[in-house]
Amino acid sequence: MHKPLISILTPFKNTSQYLTECLDSIINQSYPHWELLIVDDHSTDESYKTVLAFAEMDNRIKLIKNSGHGIIEALRLAYSESNGTFITRMDSDDIMHPEKLSVMLKDLQTHGKKHIALGLVQYFSENGIGDGYAKYESWLNGLTLKGKNYSEIYKECVIPSPCWMLHRDDLELCGAFTPNRYPEDYDLTFRFYKHEMSCIPTHTLLHYWRDYSTRASRTDDHYAENHFLELKVDYFLELNHDASRPLTIWGAGQKGKKVAKLLKQKGITFIWICDNPKKISKHIYDELLYSFEHLKTLDHPQCIVSVANTEAQIEIKRYFNTLKMESMVDYFFFC
């Protein structure tokens, strides 16, 4: 039986203390037909030497130095050097379950093209996992169990960057790593959504996600919250916004204000609503704030919700249900 090649793309920068565990977990995969394109993004610690020692022992590991700078250029370089029929990513500080490649490949072979293989993820840390990361892990895995990842795509990145696999042709269709836009994993997820790559449900834990204080997602300015909102607004306008319907923003906190400012910059007309009595009938950015009850007077509106409080979100969903408004058609939670 033909054993297809899987290309694993892994940028690294100053992760020397974690690389041995990461590389061991790749070498110990039950599925052996893989190549690792691992790109040094100008490390200043012992990372390069660590990877070089592994590459000298295993010819499936191809060590490359980044000719540019940053994770996107590293991923582009790795991808340009890859030969696999199937493509996946890996973070240099994480750990693969031994069956990760085998399980995801089997899923893709079963379901065919236009599908993404995923796995459940588990955070781990020497200092324990904070409540925020624990909630994110639970939320993300809950979506993956059902393959319903896109159903909440405007909240957070719904596909973990180091735990997906798809056919090379499908990655090409989605633009691979061409866009120079951060967060690169969230942008790629939106492109998976745009090109209707179906998420394969899974109940299998396949990836161990390391958290620590200097991880790039915690320290790099490219992953700041304002970038997330810009990305969300741009893709919403491209993929879900119906210009023939009234557009509303629910919420006038920091995120609601940012969304409103972005829409105004793009010349998009909207109606601003909230449930805060202190803000109703006030003006922000020259926009009048209405009560949320104003939704009832609008003809088939769409609504961006910028309210982050979990209990408030539940109440808002109940209100939408009374108006027979449907998630991802009529309303979209942006946080």
Secondary structure by P-SEA (a helix, b strand, c coil): cbbbbbbbbbbbccccccaaaaaaaaaacccccbbbbccccccccaaaaaaaaaaaacccbbbbccccccaaaaaaaaaaaccccbbbbbbcccccccaaaaaaaaaaaaccccbbbbbbbbbbccccccaaaaaaaaaaaaaaaaccccccccccccccccbbbbcaaaaaaaccccccccaaaaaaaaaaaaacbbbbbbccccbbbbbcccccccccccccaaaaaaaaaaaaaaccccccbbbbbccccaaaaaaaaaaaaabbbbbbbbccccccccccccbbbbcccccccccbbbbbbccccaaaaaaaaaaaaaacccccccccccc
